[in-house]
Amino acid sequence: MAKVRPFKAIRPTRDKVHLFATRSYLTYSEETLKEKLENNPYTFLHIINPEHKKNKQKKGIKKYKLIKDKFNAFVKSGVLQKEEKKLFYLYRQQTNSHIFEGIIAACCVDDYLDGTIKIHEHTITKREHMFTDYLATTGFNADPVLLAYKENDKIKEVIKKISKHRAEYNFTTTNKVQHQMWLIEEDINLITKEFERIDKIYIADGHHRSSSSALLAKRRNADKQANSNYFMSYLIDESQLNIINFNRLVCGLNGKSSAEFLTKIDQNFSIVKKGDAIYSPSKKDEIGMYFEKNWYSLTLKQNKFNSVVDSLDPSILSENILKPILNIQDEKTDKNITFFDGTLDFEELKMKVDSEEFTVAFILKPIPIEALKKVADNNEIMPPKSTYIKPKLRSGLTIYTIE
């Protein structure tokens, strides 16, 4: 039984939302971030970069206190307004190829702790505690966790009905993505009850935000109805998720010659040389490879696996090539491997190898949602950078305050 509830968001005014809401600040280059901060006085980036004009900036709790002060200044200026009553929010994001529609709500920490909200990634303790300190000090969260649930007809009907009305927000960003948001006032009980009928919800993106919210709730030991026992989430029908692969590029061959490298791979894979025409894998247990100006199909010869995770392309690559042949034992820390999400054009990937910036590229297939769910249901953990999941949400569209 999933517990979701409406909340009083703090959010930008209708005329400022296109200027305020941003991509995650981590996605901006230093140059672009500087340009945004210097030319847009309304961007959320000012809140999380309160000392951007100073050469020496504070860190940790001291920085978080400045973020809180900047946030309060935006509220006082009227750029941000607090909702008068608790609401759900319908958010739609439309690209050239996809439409994502879901409900922004507050989800219960207890559901995360008891496994109703399921995980498929490990979290890093240092990052958990850092974000817990951030939440406790700033008193707000501007980035919802992306959660996926099995299709529900009644929730779908509510979304369809509400989206026929005029949106509170309707703007297009420079990456040609349309963003729309509606306030949900009349169907709160229906939505709440329908989510109570759902026994499994899956984290698609936001494992650290979820775990940090749970740590904060434990730290405060607050009343179960307190805001700190809930965290802001964007709940979306799992069939809408766009799961994209992560490809791997590797420097060096661990001291092996080209012939030795291919001979080692041949022990566990059937190798088919595809020539210089770009090749993308599609078959079960198949991985693509670009090496020395040729594309290859690598298909695993044996496919007896001990777990769901072992059967996924990232594990097949890691256990049969990266670790035993290239001596890449920890993909999270090894400097010889780099990850590129599947939105990167193959020509660009090819160029990175041809220029000798990297030695070899491995192309993986996207992991199906059913496989991701099986991993979570079995309490297994995905290898690092297994999935790149869309939609990617805007920071600051709705802000959740923590009491």
C-alpha positions as CSV (number, residue, x, y, z in Angstrom):
1,M,0.0,0.0,0.0
2,A,1.7,3.2,-1.2
3,K,1.1,6.3,0.9
4,V,1.1,9.5,-1.1
5,R,-0.3,12.8,0.0
6,P,-0.7,16.3,-1.4
7,F,1.5,19.2,-0.1
8,K,1.8,23.0,-0.2
9,A,4.4,23.6,-2.7
10,I,6.5,26.8,-2.9
11,R,6.8,27.5,-6.6
12,P,7.6,30.2,-9.1
13,T,5.0,32.6,-10.3
14,R,3.5,31.8,-13.7
15,D,5.4,34.7,-15.5
16,K,8.8,33.6,-14.0
17,V,8.7,29.8,-14.1
18,H,10.5,29.6,-17.5
19,L,13.3,31.7,-16.0
20,F,13.5,30.1,-12.6
21,A,13.3,26.3,-13.2
22,T,16.5,24.7,-14.4
23,R,18.2,21.5,-15.3
24,S,20.3,19.9,-12.6
25,Y,23.2,22.2,-11.9
26,L,25.6,19.3,-12.4
27,T,24.7,19.1,-16.1
28,Y,25.9,22.6,-16.8
29,S,29.5,23.3,-17.9
30,E,31.4,25.9,-15.8
31,E,31.1,28.3,-18.7
32,T,27.4,27.8,-19.2
33,L,26.7,28.0,-15.4
34,K,28.5,31.3,-15.3
35,E,26.6,32.7,-18.2
36,K,23.2,31.7,-16.6
37,L,24.1,33.3,-13.3
38,E,25.3,36.5,-14.9
39,N,22.4,37.0,-17.3
40,N,19.4,35.6,-15.5
41,P,18.6,37.1,-12.1
42,Y,15.6,34.7,-11.5
43,T,17.2,31.3,-12.1
44,F,17.1,28.7,-9.3
45,L,20.9,28.4,-9.9
46,H,21.3,31.6,-7.8
47,I,19.8,29.8,-4.8
48,I,22.2,26.9,-4.9
49,N,25.2,29.1,-5.9
50,P,24.8,32.0,-3.4
51,E,28.5,33.0,-3.6
52,H,29.1,32.5,-7.3
53,K,30.8,36.0,-7.5
54,K,33.4,35.1,-4.8
55,N,36.6,33.3,-5.5
56,K,36.6,31.5,-2.2
57,Q,33.3,29.9,-1.3
58,K,32.0,28.3,1.9
59,K,31.4,24.6,2.0
60,G,29.2,22.2,3.9
61,I,26.8,23.5,6.6
62,K,28.0,27.1,6.1
63,K,27.1,27.0,2.4
64,Y,23.8,25.4,3.1
65,K,22.9,28.2,5.5
66,L,23.6,30.7,2.7
67,I,21.4,28.7,0.3
68,K,18.6,28.9,2.9
69,D,19.0,32.7,3.1
70,K,19.0,33.0,-0.7
71,F,15.9,30.8,-0.9
72,N,14.1,33.0,1.7
73,A,15.1,36.1,-0.3
74,F,13.5,34.7,-3.4
75,V,10.3,34.0,-1.4
76,K,10.3,37.5,0.1
77,S,10.8,39.1,-3.4
78,G,7.7,37.4,-4.7
79,V,9.5,35.3,-7.4
80,L,8.4,32.3,-5.3
81,Q,5.0,31.9,-3.8
82,K,3.6,29.4,-1.2
83,E,0.5,27.4,-2.1
84,E,-2.5,28.2,0.1
85,K,-3.7,24.6,0.3
86,K,-2.3,21.1,-0.1
87,L,-2.4,19.9,-3.8
88,F,-1.2,17.3,-6.1
89,Y,0.4,18.5,-9.4
90,L,0.1,17.0,-12.8
91,Y,3.3,17.6,-14.8
92,R,3.7,16.8,-18.5
93,Q,7.0,16.9,-20.4
94,Q,6.9,16.6,-24.2
95,T,9.9,16.1,-26.5
96,N,10.1,15.3,-30.2
97,S,9.8,11.6,-29.4
98,H,8.1,11.2,-26.0
99,I,5.3,12.5,-23.8
100,F,5.7,12.0,-20.0
101,E,2.8,12.6,-17.7
102,G,2.7,12.0,-14.0
103,I,1.8,13.3,-10.6
104,I,4.0,15.3,-8.3
105,A,3.2,14.3,-4.7
106,A,4.8,13.6,-1.3
107,C,5.7,10.0,-0.7
108,C,6.2,8.4,2.7
109,V,9.6,7.5,4.1
110,D,8.1,4.4,5.7
111,D,7.3,3.0,2.2
112,Y,11.0,3.4,1.3
113,L,12.1,1.6,4.5
114,D,9.6,-1.3,4.3
115,G,10.3,-2.0,0.6
116,T,7.0,-0.7,-0.9
117,I,9.3,1.7,-2.7
118,K,11.9,-0.5,-4.3
119,I,15.6,0.2,-5.2
120,H,18.0,-1.1,-7.8
121,E,21.1,0.9,-7.0
122,H,23.5,1.2,-4.0
123,T,23.9,4.6,-2.4
124,I,27.2,6.1,-1.3
125,T,27.2,6.8,2.5
126,K,29.2,10.1,2.1
127,R,26.6,11.4,-0.4
128,E,23.7,10.3,1.8
129,H,24.9,12.2,4.8
130,M,25.9,15.3,2.7
131,F,22.4,15.5,1.3
132,T,20.8,14.8,4.7
133,D,22.7,17.8,6.1
134,Y,21.6,19.9,3.1
135,L,17.9,19.0,3.7
136,A,18.1,19.6,7.4
137,T,19.8,23.0,7.0
138,T,18.1,24.5,4.0
139,G,14.7,23.2,4.9
140,F,13.6,22.4,1.3
141,N,14.0,20.0,-1.6
142,A,13.6,21.2,-5.2
143,D,14.2,18.0,-7.0
144,P,11.6,15.2,-6.9
145,V,12.5,11.5,-6.9
146,L,11.3,9.8,-10.1
147,L,9.1,6.8,-9.2
148,A,7.4,4.3,-11.6
149,Y,4.2,2.4,-10.9
150,K,2.2,-0.2,-12.8
151,E,-0.5,1.3,-15.1
152,N,-3.6,2.3,-13.2
153,D,-6.8,3.1,-15.3
154,K,-8.3,5.5,-12.7
155,I,-5.2,7.6,-12.3
156,K,-4.9,7.6,-16.1
157,E,-8.5,8.9,-16.4
158,V,-7.8,11.7,-13.9
159,I,-4.7,12.8,-15.8
160,K,-6.6,12.8,-19.1
161,K,-9.4,14.9,-17.5
162,I,-7.2,17.5,-15.9
163,S,-4.9,17.9,-18.9
164,K,-7.9,19.2,-20.9
165,H,-7.9,22.3,-18.8
166,R,-5.6,25.3,-19.1
167,A,-2.2,24.5,-17.6
168,E,-0.9,26.7,-14.7
169,Y,2.5,26.5,-16.4
170,N,3.2,26.1,-20.1
171,F,6.7,26.9,-21.4
172,T,9.3,25.5,-23.8
173,T,13.0,25.4,-22.9
174,T,15.9,25.9,-25.2
175,N,16.4,22.2,-25.7
176,K,12.9,22.2,-27.4
177,V,11.1,20.4,-24.5
178,Q,7.6,21.6,-23.6
179,H,6.8,21.7,-19.9
180,Q,3.2,21.9,-18.6
181,M,1.9,21.7,-15.1
182,W,-1.7,21.6,-13.7
183,L,-2.9,22.0,-10.1
184,I,-5.0,19.1,-8.9
185,E,-7.6,20.1,-6.4
186,E,-10.7,18.0,-7.0
187,D,-9.4,14.4,-7.2
188,I,-7.1,14.3,-4.2
189,N,-9.0,11.5,-2.4
190,L,-9.3,9.4,-5.5
191,I,-5.6,9.6,-6.3
192,T,-4.7,8.9,-2.7
193,K,-6.9,5.8,-2.6
194,E,-5.7,4.5,-6.0
195,F,-2.1,4.6,-4.8
196,E,-3.1,2.8,-1.7
197,R,-4.0,-0.1,-4.0
198,I,-0.5,-0.2,-5.4
199,D,1.9,-2.4,-3.5
200,K,5.1,-1.8,-5.5
201,I,6.7,1.4,-6.7
202,Y,10.1,1.5,-8.2
203,I,12.8,4.3,-8.0
204,A,13.8,5.2,-11.5
205,D,16.0,8.1,-10.5
206,G,16.8,9.5,-7.1
207,H,18.2,6.8,-4.8
208,H,20.3,9.2,-2.8
209,R,17.5,11.7,-2.4
210,S,15.2,8.9,-1.1
211,S,17.8,7.5,1.3
212,S,18.8,10.9,2.6
213,S,15.1,11.7,3.3
214,A,14.9,8.5,5.3
215,L,18.0,9.4,7.3
216,L,16.6,12.9,8.0
217,A,13.3,11.4,9.3
218,K,15.3,9.0,11.6
219,R,17.5,11.9,12.8
220,R,14.5,14.1,13.7
221,N,12.3,11.3,15.1
222,A,9.4,13.6,14.2
223,D,5.7,13.0,14.2
224,K,4.7,10.6,11.5
225,Q,2.7,13.3,9.7
226,A,5.5,15.8,9.6
227,N,6.8,16.9,6.3
228,S,10.2,15.4,7.1
229,N,8.7,11.9,7.0
230,Y,7.8,12.4,3.4
231,F,9.7,13.3,0.3
232,M,8.7,15.0,-3.0
233,S,8.3,12.6,-5.9
234,Y,7.2,12.5,-9.5
235,L,5.1,9.3,-10.0
236,I,4.8,8.1,-13.5
237,D,3.3,5.1,-15.3
238,E,6.2,2.7,-15.8
239,S,5.3,2.2,-19.5
240,Q,6.2,5.9,-20.2
241,L,9.8,5.6,-18.9
242,N,12.4,6.0,-21.6
243,I,15.3,3.8,-20.4
244,I,18.5,4.5,-22.3
245,N,21.7,2.5,-22.3
246,F,25.1,3.7,-21.0
247,N,28.1,2.8,-23.3
248,R,31.6,2.3,-22.1
249,L,34.8,3.8,-23.5
250,V,38.2,2.4,-22.3
251,C,41.7,3.7,-22.4
252,G,44.4,1.1,-23.0
253,L,44.4,-2.7,-23.3
254,N,46.0,-3.6,-20.0
255,G,49.4,-4.2,-21.7
256,K,47.9,-6.6,-24.4
257,S,48.4,-6.4,-28.1
258,S,45.4,-6.0,-30.4
259,A,45.6,-9.7,-31.4
260,E,45.9,-10.8,-27.7
261,F,42.9,-8.7,-26.8
262,L,40.7,-10.2,-29.5
263,T,41.9,-13.7,-28.7
264,K,41.0,-13.3,-25.0
265,I,37.5,-12.0,-26.0
266,D,37.1,-15.0,-28.3
267,Q,37.2,-17.4,-25.3
268,N,33.8,-16.4,-24.1
269,F,32.2,-14.6,-27.1
270,S,31.4,-15.3,-30.7
271,I,33.0,-12.5,-32.6
272,V,31.6,-11.2,-35.8
273,K,33.5,-8.4,-37.6
274,K,31.0,-5.9,-39.0
275,G,33.5,-3.6,-40.9
276,D,33.4,0.2,-40.8
277,A,29.6,0.6,-40.9
278,I,28.1,1.6,-37.5
279,Y,26.7,-1.4,-35.7
280,S,24.3,-1.4,-32.8
281,P,23.6,-4.7,-30.9
282,S,20.1,-6.1,-30.8
283,K,20.3,-9.8,-29.9
284,K,20.2,-11.4,-26.5
285,D,23.5,-11.5,-24.7
286,E,25.1,-9.4,-27.5
287,I,27.4,-6.5,-27.0
288,G,28.7,-4.1,-29.7
289,M,32.3,-3.1,-29.9
290,Y,34.3,-0.4,-31.9
291,F,38.0,-1.1,-32.1
292,E,40.7,-0.1,-34.5
293,K,38.2,1.4,-37.0
294,N,36.0,-1.7,-37.1
295,W,32.7,-2.5,-35.5
296,Y,32.1,-5.9,-34.0
297,S,29.3,-8.0,-32.7
298,L,30.2,-10.0,-29.5
299,T,27.7,-12.7,-28.4
300,L,28.2,-14.6,-25.2
301,K,28.7,-18.3,-25.9
302,Q,27.2,-19.6,-22.6
303,N,24.3,-18.0,-20.8
304,K,23.8,-19.7,-17.5
305,F,23.4,-17.0,-14.9
306,N,23.1,-17.1,-11.1
307,S,20.9,-13.9,-10.9
308,V,19.0,-11.4,-12.9
309,V,21.8,-8.9,-12.6
310,D,24.3,-11.4,-14.0
311,S,22.2,-11.7,-17.2
312,L,22.3,-8.0,-17.9
313,D,24.7,-6.5,-20.5
314,P,26.7,-4.4,-18.0
315,S,27.4,-7.5,-15.9
316,I,28.2,-9.6,-18.9
317,L,30.7,-7.0,-20.1
318,S,32.2,-6.5,-16.7
319,E,32.6,-10.1,-15.7
320,N,33.9,-11.4,-19.1
321,I,35.9,-8.5,-20.5
322,L,36.4,-5.5,-18.2
323,K,37.6,-7.4,-15.1
324,P,39.5,-10.4,-16.5
325,I,41.0,-8.9,-19.7
326,L,41.3,-5.2,-19.0
327,N,41.8,-5.3,-15.2
328,I,39.0,-2.8,-14.6
329,Q,37.9,-4.1,-11.2
330,D,35.9,-1.1,-9.9
331,E,34.1,0.8,-12.7
332,K,33.1,3.6,-10.2
333,T,36.7,4.5,-9.5
334,D,38.9,3.2,-12.4
335,K,40.2,6.2,-14.4
336,N,40.6,4.0,-17.5
337,I,36.8,3.7,-18.1
338,T,34.3,6.4,-19.0
339,F,30.6,6.2,-19.4
340,F,28.6,7.9,-22.1
341,D,24.8,7.7,-22.2
342,G,23.1,6.3,-25.2
343,T,22.0,9.7,-26.4
344,L,25.6,10.3,-27.5
345,D,25.7,10.0,-31.3
346,F,27.6,6.9,-32.5
347,E,29.7,9.2,-34.8
348,E,30.9,11.1,-31.8
349,L,31.7,7.9,-30.0
350,K,33.6,6.6,-33.1
351,M,35.5,9.8,-33.2
352,K,36.7,9.5,-29.6
353,V,38.2,6.1,-30.5
354,D,39.6,7.1,-33.8
355,S,41.3,10.2,-32.3
356,E,43.0,7.7,-29.8
357,E,41.4,9.6,-26.8
358,F,40.0,6.1,-26.1
359,T,41.2,2.7,-27.3
360,V,37.9,0.7,-27.5
361,A,34.2,1.4,-27.1
362,F,31.6,-1.0,-25.9
363,I,27.9,-0.5,-26.9
364,L,25.2,-1.9,-24.7
365,K,21.5,-2.3,-25.2
366,P,18.9,-0.5,-23.0
367,I,17.7,-2.6,-20.0
368,P,14.0,-3.3,-20.2
369,I,11.7,-2.1,-17.4
370,E,10.7,-5.6,-16.5
371,A,14.4,-6.6,-15.9
372,L,14.9,-3.5,-13.8
373,K,11.8,-4.4,-11.7
374,K,13.0,-8.0,-11.3
375,V,16.3,-6.8,-10.0
376,A,14.5,-4.6,-7.4
377,D,12.1,-7.3,-6.5
378,N,14.9,-9.8,-5.9
379,N,16.8,-7.2,-3.8
380,E,19.7,-7.2,-6.3
381,I,21.8,-4.2,-7.3
382,M,22.6,-3.0,-10.8
383,P,26.2,-2.4,-11.8
384,P,27.1,1.3,-12.0
385,K,25.8,3.3,-14.9
386,S,23.5,0.6,-16.1
387,T,20.6,2.9,-17.0
388,Y,20.0,6.5,-18.1
389,I,16.3,7.1,-17.5
390,K,14.1,9.9,-18.8
391,P,12.3,12.1,-18.1
392,K,14.9,14.4,-16.5
393,L,13.0,16.8,-14.3
394,R,13.6,20.6,-13.9
395,S,14.8,21.8,-10.5
396,G,12.5,24.3,-8.8
397,L,9.3,23.6,-10.6
398,T,7.8,22.7,-7.3
399,I,9.7,23.0,-4.0
400,Y,8.9,20.8,-1.0
401,T,9.4,22.4,2.4
402,I,10.6,20.3,5.4
403,E,9.3,21.2,8.8
